[in-house]
């Protein structure tokens, strides 16, 4: 169970990010969620809770705040790439836009 910042070369291989490939947003937890295959595009109003069984990669497209999880908090800022391995449950706390890839 760990959270760590990663570099671009550690980011999972995915198609070139193009927001237009995502379906229309759904309102979830007071935020907007657009999901496609193993990717989620989240426009969060301040807090968004996620559950995962494996490994999530989070790209912070806009905003700043912290990730709250069982072992504390981990700060994030616009442009950060974060790997959450075996965390199971976490919250993105802070207004922003996030791309989440599940592996």
Secondary structure, DSSP 8 states (H G I E B T S, - for coil): -EEEE--GGGS-------GGGS---EEETTEEEEEETTEEEEEESSEEEEE-SSEEEEEEEEEEEEEEETTEEEEEETT-EEEEES--EEEEESSEEEEEEE-
